[in-house]
Amino acid sequence: MSKEIFAERLRTSMAQKGKKQVDLIRAASEHGVKLGKSHISQYVSGKTLPRPDILHFLADTLQVDADWLRGDEPAGAQAAAGDSGNSIHTIHKNNTVTGDRKMRTFKKSSKLDNVLYDVRGPVVDEAARMEESGTQILKLNIGNPAPFGFRTPDEVIYDMRQQLTECEGYSNAQGLFSARKAIMQYAQLKGIPNIAIEDIYTGNGVSELINICMSALLDDGDEILIPSPDYPLWTACATLAGGKAVHYICDEQSEWYPDIDDIRRKITDRTKAIVIINPNNPTGALYPKEVLQKIVDVAREHQLIIFSDEIYDRLVMDDEEHISIASLAPDLFCITFSGLSKSHMIAGFRIGWMILSGNKKVAKDYIEGLKMLSNMRLCSNVPAQSIVQTALGGHQSVHGYIEPGGRVREQRDYIYKALTDIPGISAVKPKAAFYIFPKIDVKRFNITNDEQFALDLLRDKKILLIHGGGFNWEQPDHFRVVYLPRIEVLKEATGKIADFFSYYKQQL
């Protein structure tokens, strides 16, 4: 059996059946077959071949002949096998048959085959189905402050109202001057070097800007280093752009800091950039200067672009200080991302930004690509841009949430103790953001599939959270909890989670 032939026929069969990798993983779980995300990824890429039992499972699921899938039959045999002497039943890509006439159907692009975004994935889909049937779900899956009673500062709302009539038209593609000036001054206070107004781009949230950056940079097969666990949009956008997301490990035993040796091992001649998420989502880690300096040293040695996602930089607790990595790398090309969604509790306003700094000469052509894609979307949300100056200046209401006695800090302290008091659950106490990423003793609970664990918890206790695999964490031993709900809600939720773990054993 040839790896290449098997991989090609597997991809072809998946495309014809409209199946993604996650669909096969889900089907395997339902049939009690052990098939992980890493396994199916290796099969699709032609790196390894499946065991006979897995081969037959894949063939049955995709409704193809196992010998053909294995590569033991010639390429035309599968289509012929489905013929039954009648050409009407021959497999036609993107077509179904109605009588004697083929009806054209439309499938999603194959570029999406390996794109996963489980923060709004299968577990969330099941929660939506349950809600439609009348079940009330407690959602601890997404960092959306508004539903949990966090309000936008009054001054921000007032200023937007005052400026609405001036925001009816397009702005400059990169953003309003007033917004970019305020962002530039904020970046200067953070010590980010060599920046001017033209180095600031506003976006419809950081998410849009990540997509623009990956699309402008990556050719097919280019590699980019992304942390594991990660915020999955980074991996999804890199994959969609044709690049290869190479995940470096963040070490739970070292406060979830990036493993520098692992980063070094995974650099190749195709590596273009490294992504850091600091403060980190999903772990809540905050990287100290010495760790950031080591990453800069590696990037300098291998001439890498640094992308730094710093959307939670104003949600830092315990008197810790956030340091922008760009401030340590004046000789490297860096792009720093931030915004107001989390610090000002206005996720729905969709206002983020990116700052280009350091050695821009080496990225002149890339910057032209960024400008082109920014121009193509015309501009970001103008009313949201209009309040950036107000939000970044003067009193920062977020401080009241994170200082001792503040709501976010109190909720952080509560969730950490409540979860780690559960037998079989451990966690690193987060220092920033509003997430915690607990570890499960998988042997104690017989867990081999973390998505199934999340589904079981959802169905049993009506609590929605995201399994570790949704953040590109390889092992089935973690989950993320959003601790935005008030303590009385968290108390009820952790009580239910504790009860769930008191009896849970995953069924194989």
C-alpha positions as CSV (number, residue, x, y, z in Angstrom):
1,M,0.0,0.0,0.0
2,S,1.5,3.3,-1.1
3,K,1.2,6.3,1.3
4,E,0.8,8.7,-1.6
5,I,-1.9,6.7,-3.4
6,F,-3.8,6.1,-0.1
7,A,-3.6,9.8,0.9
8,E,-4.8,10.9,-2.6
9,R,-7.7,8.5,-2.6
10,L,-8.6,9.4,1.0
11,R,-8.7,13.1,0.1
12,T,-10.7,12.4,-3.0
13,S,-13.3,10.3,-1.1
14,M,-13.6,13.0,1.6
15,A,-14.2,15.7,-1.0
16,Q,-16.8,13.6,-2.8
17,K,-18.7,12.9,0.4
18,G,-18.3,16.5,1.7
19,K,-16.4,15.2,4.8
20,K,-13.8,17.1,6.8
21,Q,-11.2,15.6,9.1
22,V,-13.4,16.5,12.1
23,D,-16.3,14.6,10.6
24,L,-14.3,11.4,10.5
25,I,-13.1,11.9,14.1
26,R,-16.6,12.4,15.2
27,A,-17.8,9.3,13.4
28,A,-15.0,7.3,14.9
29,S,-16.0,8.4,18.4
30,E,-19.6,7.5,17.7
31,H,-18.5,4.0,16.6
32,G,-16.0,3.5,19.4
33,V,-13.0,3.7,17.1
34,K,-9.9,5.3,18.4
35,L,-9.0,8.0,15.8
36,G,-7.4,11.2,16.9
37,K,-6.9,14.5,15.1
38,S,-3.1,13.9,14.7
39,H,-3.8,10.4,13.2
40,I,-6.2,11.6,10.5
41,S,-4.0,14.6,9.7
42,Q,-1.1,12.2,9.0
43,Y,-3.2,10.0,6.8
44,V,-4.5,12.9,4.7
45,S,-1.0,14.3,4.3
46,G,0.5,10.9,3.3
47,K,2.8,10.7,6.3
48,T,1.5,7.4,7.6
49,L,-0.8,4.5,6.7
50,P,-3.7,3.2,8.9
51,R,-4.0,-0.1,10.6
52,P,-6.3,-2.5,8.8
53,D,-9.2,-1.9,11.2
54,I,-8.9,1.9,10.7
55,L,-8.7,1.4,7.0
56,H,-11.9,-0.5,6.9
57,F,-13.6,2.1,9.2
58,L,-12.6,4.9,6.8
59,A,-13.8,2.9,3.8
60,D,-17.1,2.2,5.4
61,T,-17.6,5.7,6.5
62,L,-16.7,7.1,3.1
63,Q,-18.7,4.4,1.3
64,V,-15.7,3.2,-0.8
65,D,-14.1,-0.1,-1.4
66,A,-11.3,-0.8,1.2
67,D,-9.0,-2.4,-1.5
68,W,-9.4,0.6,-3.7
69,L,-8.7,3.0,-0.9
70,R,-5.7,1.0,0.1
71,G,-4.4,1.3,-3.5
72,D,-4.7,-2.3,-4.5
73,E,-7.1,-1.5,-7.3
74,P,-6.5,0.8,-10.3
75,A,-7.7,4.4,-10.1
76,G,-10.8,3.8,-12.3
77,A,-12.0,0.7,-10.4
78,Q,-14.0,2.6,-7.7
79,A,-16.0,4.5,-10.2
80,A,-16.6,1.3,-12.2
81,A,-17.6,-0.5,-9.0
82,G,-20.4,2.0,-8.4
83,D,-21.6,1.8,-12.0
84,S,-23.7,-1.4,-11.8
85,G,-23.9,-1.3,-15.6
86,N,-25.7,2.1,-15.5
87,S,-23.7,5.2,-16.2
88,I,-26.4,7.3,-14.5
89,H,-24.9,6.2,-11.1
90,T,-21.3,7.0,-11.9
91,I,-19.8,9.3,-9.3
92,H,-19.8,12.9,-10.6
93,K,-18.1,15.6,-8.5
94,N,-20.5,18.3,-7.5
95,N,-23.4,16.6,-9.2
96,T,-26.4,14.4,-8.1
97,V,-28.8,12.6,-10.4
98,T,-32.5,13.3,-10.9
99,G,-33.9,10.9,-13.4
100,D,-31.8,11.1,-16.5
101,R,-30.6,14.6,-15.7
102,K,-27.7,15.5,-13.6
103,M,-28.4,18.3,-11.1
104,R,-25.5,20.5,-10.2
105,T,-24.7,20.9,-6.5
106,F,-22.3,23.2,-4.8
107,K,-19.8,22.2,-2.1
108,K,-17.5,24.2,0.0
109,S,-14.0,24.9,-1.2
110,S,-11.4,22.2,-0.6
111,K,-9.3,24.9,1.0
112,L,-11.5,24.5,4.1
113,D,-10.9,20.8,4.4
114,N,-8.3,21.2,7.1
115,V,-9.6,24.4,8.7
116,L,-10.9,23.9,12.2
117,Y,-12.4,26.4,14.6
118,D,-13.9,24.5,17.5
119,V,-14.6,27.5,19.7
120,R,-17.7,27.6,17.6
121,G,-17.6,24.0,16.5
122,P,-19.4,20.7,16.9
123,V,-19.9,21.0,20.7
124,V,-21.4,24.4,20.2
125,D,-23.6,23.1,17.4
126,E,-25.0,20.5,19.9
127,A,-25.6,23.2,22.5
128,A,-27.5,25.2,19.9
129,R,-29.6,22.1,19.1
130,M,-30.4,21.6,22.8
131,E,-31.3,25.3,23.2
132,E,-33.7,25.0,20.2
133,S,-35.5,22.2,22.0
134,G,-35.9,24.4,25.1
135,T,-32.9,23.4,27.2
136,Q,-31.1,26.2,29.1
137,I,-27.3,26.1,28.6
138,L,-24.7,27.8,30.8
139,K,-22.1,29.0,28.2
140,L,-18.5,29.0,29.5
141,N,-17.1,28.7,26.0
142,I,-16.4,32.1,24.6
143,G,-14.9,35.4,26.0
144,N,-17.9,37.6,25.4
145,P,-18.2,40.0,28.4
146,A,-21.6,41.6,27.7
147,P,-23.9,38.6,28.4
148,F,-22.4,38.4,31.9
149,G,-23.2,41.9,32.9
150,F,-20.0,43.8,32.0
151,R,-21.0,47.2,30.7
152,T,-19.2,49.6,28.3
153,P,-17.9,52.7,30.1
154,D,-20.5,55.5,29.9
155,E,-18.1,58.0,28.4
156,V,-17.4,55.6,25.4
157,I,-21.1,55.3,24.7
158,Y,-21.7,59.0,25.0
159,D,-18.8,59.9,22.7
160,M,-20.0,57.4,20.0
161,R,-23.5,58.9,20.1
162,Q,-22.1,62.4,19.7
163,Q,-20.0,61.3,16.6
164,L,-22.4,59.0,14.8
165,T,-23.5,61.6,12.2
166,E,-19.8,62.1,11.3
167,C,-19.3,58.3,10.8
168,E,-21.7,57.7,7.9
169,G,-19.0,57.5,5.2
170,Y,-15.9,55.4,4.7
171,S,-12.7,56.3,6.5
172,N,-9.2,56.0,5.3
173,A,-8.6,52.3,4.6
174,Q,-6.1,52.1,7.6
175,G,-8.4,54.0,9.9
176,L,-9.4,57.5,11.2
177,F,-6.5,59.7,12.0
178,S,-7.7,60.3,15.6
179,A,-7.9,56.6,16.3
180,R,-4.5,55.8,14.8
181,K,-2.9,58.7,16.6
182,A,-4.2,57.5,19.9
183,I,-3.0,53.9,19.1
184,M,0.4,55.2,18.1
185,Q,0.7,57.1,21.4
186,Y,-0.4,54.1,23.4
187,A,2.3,52.0,21.6
188,Q,4.9,54.5,22.4
189,L,4.0,54.2,26.1
190,K,4.5,50.5,25.7
191,G,8.0,51.1,24.3
192,I,7.3,49.9,20.8
193,P,10.0,51.5,18.6
194,N,10.0,53.1,15.1
195,I,6.3,53.7,14.5
196,A,4.4,56.4,12.7
197,I,0.7,57.0,11.8
198,E,1.1,55.0,8.6
199,D,2.2,51.9,10.6
200,I,-1.2,51.6,12.3
201,Y,-4.1,49.7,10.8
202,T,-7.5,49.4,12.4
203,G,-9.7,46.3,11.8
204,N,-13.1,44.8,12.5
205,G,-11.6,43.1,15.6
206,V,-8.1,41.6,15.7
207,S,-9.6,38.5,14.0
208,E,-9.9,40.3,10.6
209,L,-6.3,41.6,10.9
210,I,-5.0,38.1,11.6
211,N,-6.7,36.9,8.5
212,I,-5.2,39.7,6.4
213,C,-1.7,39.1,7.8
214,M,-1.7,35.4,7.0
215,S,-3.2,35.9,3.5
216,A,-0.6,38.5,2.6
217,L,2.4,36.5,3.9
218,L,2.0,32.8,3.3
219,D,2.5,30.8,0.0
220,D,1.5,27.2,-0.2
221,G,3.8,25.2,2.1
222,D,5.2,28.1,4.0
223,E,5.5,27.4,7.7
224,I,4.6,29.6,10.7
225,L,5.2,28.7,14.3
226,I,2.1,28.9,16.5
227,P,1.8,28.0,20.2
228,S,0.0,24.9,21.4
229,P,-2.4,25.5,23.0
230,D,-3.4,28.4,20.8
231,Y,-6.2,30.7,19.9
232,P,-7.4,28.6,17.0
233,L,-8.1,31.4,14.6
234,W,-4.3,31.7,14.1
235,T,-4.0,28.1,12.9
236,A,-7.2,28.4,10.9
237,C,-6.1,31.5,9.0
238,A,-2.6,30.2,8.4
239,T,-4.1,27.0,6.9
240,L,-6.7,28.8,4.8
241,A,-3.9,31.0,3.4
242,G,-2.1,27.8,2.2
243,G,0.5,27.8,4.9
244,K,1.4,25.1,7.4
245,A,0.9,25.8,11.1
246,V,3.7,24.2,13.1
247,H,2.8,24.1,16.7
248,Y,5.4,24.7,19.4
249,I,4.7,23.5,23.0
250,C,3.9,25.8,25.8
251,D,5.0,24.0,29.0
252,E,2.4,23.6,31.7
253,Q,5.1,22.7,34.2
254,S,6.8,26.1,33.6
255,E,3.7,28.4,34.0
256,W,2.7,27.7,30.4
257,Y,5.7,29.5,29.0
258,P,6.8,28.7,25.5
259,D,9.4,25.9,25.3
260,I,12.3,27.6,23.6
261,D,14.1,24.3,22.7
262,D,10.9,23.0,21.0
263,I,10.7,26.3,19.0
264,R,14.3,25.8,17.8
265,R,13.6,22.1,16.9
266,K,10.7,23.1,14.7
267,I,12.3,25.8,12.6
268,T,13.0,24.9,9.0
269,D,14.0,26.7,5.8
270,R,10.3,27.2,5.1
271,T,9.6,29.0,8.5
272,K,8.6,32.6,7.9
273,A,7.3,33.8,11.3
274,I,6.5,33.0,14.9
275,V,3.3,33.9,16.7
276,I,3.1,34.6,20.4
277,I,-0.2,35.1,22.3
278,N,0.7,37.2,25.4
279,P,-1.3,37.4,27.7
280,N,-2.3,33.9,26.6
281,N,-5.6,32.6,25.5
282,P,-6.5,29.8,26.6
283,T,-4.1,29.5,29.6
284,G,-4.1,33.0,31.1
285,A,-0.3,32.9,31.2
286,L,1.8,36.2,31.1
287,Y,5.3,35.9,29.7
288,P,8.1,37.6,31.7
289,K,10.8,39.7,30.0
290,E,13.4,36.9,30.1
291,V,11.1,34.5,28.1
292,L,10.3,37.2,25.6
293,Q,14.0,38.0,25.1
294,K,14.7,34.3,24.3
295,I,12.0,34.3,21.7
296,V,13.5,37.5,20.2
297,D,16.9,35.9,20.1
298,V,15.6,32.9,18.2
299,A,13.7,35.1,15.8
300,R,16.8,37.2,15.2
301,E,19.0,34.2,14.6
302,H,16.6,32.8,12.0
303,Q,15.3,36.1,10.6
304,L,11.6,35.5,11.5
305,I,8.7,37.9,11.6
306,I,7.2,38.2,15.1
307,F,3.4,38.4,15.4
308,S,2.3,39.2,18.9
309,D,-1.4,38.9,19.9
310,E,-1.7,41.2,22.9
311,I,-5.5,41.8,23.0
312,Y,-5.5,41.1,26.8
313,D,-2.6,43.4,27.7
314,R,-4.8,45.5,30.0
315,L,-6.3,42.6,31.9
316,V,-3.2,41.7,33.9
317,M,-3.5,40.9,37.6
318,D,-1.3,40.3,40.7
319,D,0.7,43.6,40.1
320,E,2.3,41.9,37.2
321,E,3.5,44.0,34.2
322,H,2.8,43.3,30.5
323,I,5.7,43.8,28.2
324,S,5.3,44.1,24.4
325,I,7.8,41.8,22.7
326,A,8.2,44.5,20.0
327,S,9.8,46.7,22.5
328,L,12.7,44.2,22.8
329,A,13.1,43.8,19.0
330,P,13.8,47.2,17.4
331,D,15.9,45.4,14.6
332,L,13.2,42.8,13.7
333,F,10.0,43.3,11.8
334,C,7.1,42.9,14.3
335,I,3.4,43.2,14.1
336,T,1.6,43.8,17.4
337,F,-2.2,43.2,17.7
338,S,-4.6,44.7,20.3
339,G,-8.0,46.2,20.6
340,L,-10.9,47.2,22.9
341,S,-13.1,44.1,22.8
342,K,-11.9,42.7,26.1
343,S,-10.4,45.7,28.1
344,H,-13.5,47.9,27.4
345,M,-16.0,45.0,27.3
346,I,-17.2,46.0,23.8
347,A,-16.6,42.8,21.8
348,G,-19.6,43.5,19.6
349,F,-18.2,46.9,18.5
350,R,-15.5,45.0,16.5
351,I,-12.5,47.4,16.9
352,G,-9.0,46.1,16.9
353,W,-5.7,47.3,15.5
354,M,-2.2,46.1,14.4
355,I,1.1,48.1,14.7
356,L,4.0,47.5,12.3
357,S,7.3,48.2,14.0
358,G,11.0,47.6,13.9
359,N,12.9,46.8,10.6
360,K,10.2,47.6,8.0
361,K,12.7,47.7,5.2
362,V,12.9,43.9,5.1
363,A,9.1,43.7,4.8
364,K,8.5,46.4,2.2
365,D,6.8,44.1,-0.3
366,Y,4.8,42.3,2.4
367,I,3.6,45.7,3.7
368,E,2.3,46.5,0.2
369,G,0.3,43.2,0.4
370,L,-1.1,44.3,3.7
371,K,-2.1,47.7,2.2
372,M,-3.7,45.9,-0.8
373,L,-5.9,43.7,1.4
374,S,-6.8,46.5,3.7
375,N,-7.9,48.6,0.7
376,M,-10.0,45.7,-0.6
377,R,-12.2,45.7,2.6
378,L,-12.5,49.6,2.2
379,C,-12.2,50.3,5.9
380,S,-13.1,49.0,9.4
381,N,-16.2,50.0,11.4
382,V,-16.1,53.8,11.5
383,P,-18.3,54.4,14.6
384,A,-16.2,52.0,16.6
385,Q,-13.0,53.8,15.4
386,S,-14.4,57.1,16.6
387,I,-14.2,56.0,20.3
388,V,-10.7,54.7,20.3
389,Q,-9.2,58.1,21.4
390,T,-11.7,58.3,24.3
391,A,-11.2,54.7,25.3
392,L,-7.4,54.8,25.4
393,G,-7.2,58.2,27.2
394,G,-8.0,59.1,30.7
395,H,-9.4,56.8,33.4
396,Q,-9.2,53.1,32.5
397,S,-12.3,51.4,34.0
398,V,-10.8,48.0,33.5
399,H,-8.5,48.6,36.5
400,G,-11.5,48.3,38.8
401,Y,-12.1,44.8,37.6
402,I,-8.5,43.4,38.1
403,E,-7.4,45.1,41.3
404,P,-7.8,43.3,44.7
405,G,-11.6,43.0,45.3
406,G,-12.3,43.6,41.6
407,R,-14.9,41.4,39.9
408,V,-12.6,39.6,37.4
409,R,-9.9,39.1,39.9
410,E,-12.3,37.7,42.5
411,Q,-13.8,35.4,39.9
412,R,-10.4,34.2,38.9
413,D,-9.5,33.3,42.5
414,Y,-12.8,31.5,43.0
415,I,-12.7,29.4,39.8
416,Y,-9.0,28.4,40.4
417,K,-9.8,27.1,43.9
418,A,-13.1,25.5,43.0
419,L,-11.7,23.5,40.0
420,T,-8.5,22.4,41.7
421,D,-10.5,21.2,44.7
422,I,-12.1,18.6,42.4
423,P,-10.2,15.2,42.6
424,G,-8.5,14.6,39.3
425,I,-8.3,18.2,38.2
426,S,-5.3,20.5,38.4
427,A,-4.5,23.9,37.0
428,V,-2.0,26.7,36.7
429,K,-3.4,29.9,38.2
430,P,-3.9,32.4,35.4
431,K,-2.3,35.8,35.7
432,A,-4.2,37.6,33.0
433,A,-7.3,37.6,30.7
434,F,-10.4,35.6,31.9
435,Y,-9.7,32.0,31.0
436,I,-8.3,29.0,32.9
437,F,-7.1,25.8,31.2
438,P,-7.4,22.9,33.7
439,K,-5.8,19.5,33.3
440,I,-7.8,16.3,33.7
441,D,-6.3,13.1,35.1
442,V,-7.4,11.1,32.0
443,K,-6.5,7.7,33.5
444,R,-8.8,8.4,36.5
445,F,-11.7,9.2,34.1
446,N,-10.8,6.9,31.2
447,I,-10.8,9.8,28.8
448,T,-9.4,9.2,25.4
449,N,-11.5,11.8,23.4
450,D,-11.7,15.3,24.9
451,E,-14.5,16.4,22.5
452,Q,-16.6,13.5,23.7
453,F,-15.9,14.6,27.3
454,A,-17.2,18.1,26.4
455,L,-20.3,16.6,24.8
456,D,-21.0,14.3,27.7
457,L,-20.7,17.3,30.2
458,L,-23.0,19.4,28.0
459,R,-25.6,16.7,27.8
460,D,-25.4,15.7,31.5
461,K,-25.0,19.1,33.2
462,K,-26.1,21.6,30.5
463,I,-22.7,23.4,30.7
464,L,-20.9,24.4,27.5
465,L,-17.1,24.6,27.5
466,I,-14.4,23.9,24.9
467,H,-12.1,20.9,25.0
468,G,-8.4,21.3,24.7
469,G,-8.3,19.9,21.2
470,G,-10.2,23.0,20.1
471,F,-7.0,25.0,20.9
472,N,-4.7,22.6,19.0
473,W,-3.6,20.8,22.1
474,E,-2.7,17.3,21.1
475,Q,-3.5,15.4,24.3
476,P,-7.2,14.8,25.4
477,D,-6.5,16.1,28.9
478,H,-7.5,19.8,29.1
479,F,-10.5,22.1,28.8
480,R,-11.0,25.8,28.9
481,V,-13.3,27.6,31.2
482,V,-14.3,31.3,30.8
483,Y,-14.7,32.8,34.2
484,L,-16.7,35.9,33.2
485,P,-20.0,34.8,35.1
486,R,-20.5,36.2,38.6
487,I,-19.3,34.1,41.5
488,E,-22.8,32.8,42.3
489,V,-23.1,31.4,38.8
490,L,-19.6,30.0,38.8
491,K,-20.4,28.3,42.2
492,E,-23.4,26.6,40.6
493,A,-21.3,25.6,37.5
494,T,-18.3,24.2,39.4
495,G,-20.7,22.3,41.7
496,K,-22.2,20.6,38.7
497,I,-18.7,19.9,37.1
498,A,-17.5,18.4,40.4
499,D,-20.6,16.2,40.5
500,F,-20.0,15.1,36.9
501,F,-16.4,14.1,37.7
502,S,-17.6,12.2,40.7
503,Y,-19.2,9.5,38.5
504,Y,-17.8,10.1,35.0
505,K,-16.0,7.3,33.2
506,Q,-15.7,7.7,29.4
507,Q,-17.2,4.8,27.5
508,L,-14.9,3.4,24.8
